[in-house]
Amino acid sequence: MAHPPRPPARPVFFNLMQIQMPVGALASIGHRLSGVLLAAGLPVAVYLLDISLRDEQGFAEVTRWGNSWAFKGAAFLLAWALAHHVLAGVRHLLTDISVGSTLYRARRSAWAVNLSGVAIALLVGALWL
């Protein structure tokens, strides 16, 4: 009589730093992350716009904040978020209607979204920041 196989004694530990995700997963995670950043940044942008439109002192204050490295870093991050979110959203919409949904084209479009989002953010950073 054969004995049934024994389950492992302990749960298996997965090291998340060793897992290689496919490029499509990275594009999808980036799309979600960029959406969260845009949703969090919108109230701040509206608040800064409100302050800058109140009077000359408010405009000068927002301009002074705009010259700080923290503000420029946040603006760079939001530029990436906007570029990536728009590009990934268009990619998802196209795959919903079966445009570029083969594995080869899906991988290529994911690479294009990831690299183009970074390139657009770098371009905005070089021109504005």
ChimeraX attribute file (.defattr): number of C-alpha atoms within 10 A of each C-alpha:
attribute: neighborCount
match mode: 1-to-1
recipient: residues
	/A:1	3
	/A:2	4
	/A:3	5
	/A:4	6
	/A:5	6
	/A:6	6
	/A:7	7
	/A:8	7
	/A:9	6
	/A:10	6
	/A:11	7
	/A:12	7
	/A:13	6
	/A:14	8
	/A:15	7
	/A:16	8
	/A:17	6
	/A:18	7
	/A:19	8
	/A:20	9
	/A:21	9
	/A:22	10
	/A:23	17
	/A:24	18
	/A:25	13
	/A:26	15
	/A:27	24
	/A:28	17
	/A:29	12
	/A:30	20
	/A:31	24
	/A:32	16
	/A:33	15
	/A:34	23
	/A:35	18
	/A:36	13
	/A:37	18
	/A:38	19
	/A:39	11
	/A:40	12
	/A:41	17
	/A:42	12
	/A:43	11
	/A:44	11
	/A:45	13
	/A:46	11
	/A:47	11
	/A:48	17
	/A:49	14
	/A:50	14
	/A:51	17
	/A:52	17
	/A:53	12
	/A:54	10
	/A:55	10
	/A:56	10
	/A:57	12
	/A:58	16
	/A:59	17
	/A:60	13
	/A:61	13
	/A:62	16
	/A:63	13
	/A:64	11
	/A:65	14
	/A:66	14
	/A:67	11
	/A:68	10
	/A:69	11
	/A:70	11
	/A:71	14
	/A:72	16
	/A:73	13
	/A:74	13
	/A:75	20
	/A:76	22
	/A:77	18
	/A:78	20
	/A:79	22
	/A:80	26
	/A:81	25
	/A:82	20
	/A:83	21
	/A:84	28
	/A:85	25
	/A:86	17
	/A:87	21
	/A:88	24
	/A:89	15
	/A:90	13
	/A:91	20
	/A:92	20
	/A:93	12
	/A:94	13
	/A:95	16
	/A:96	11
	/A:97	9
	/A:98	10
	/A:99	13
	/A:100	17
	/A:101	16
	/A:102	11
	/A:103	10
	/A:104	9
	/A:105	13
	/A:106	18
	/A:107	18
	/A:108	15
	/A:109	22
	/A:110	22
	/A:111	16
	/A:112	15
	/A:113	26
	/A:114	23
	/A:115	14
	/A:116	16
	/A:117	23
	/A:118	18
	/A:119	15
	/A:120	17
	/A:121	22
	/A:122	16
	/A:123	14
	/A:124	15
	/A:125	17
	/A:126	10
	/A:127	8
	/A:128	10
	/A:129	15
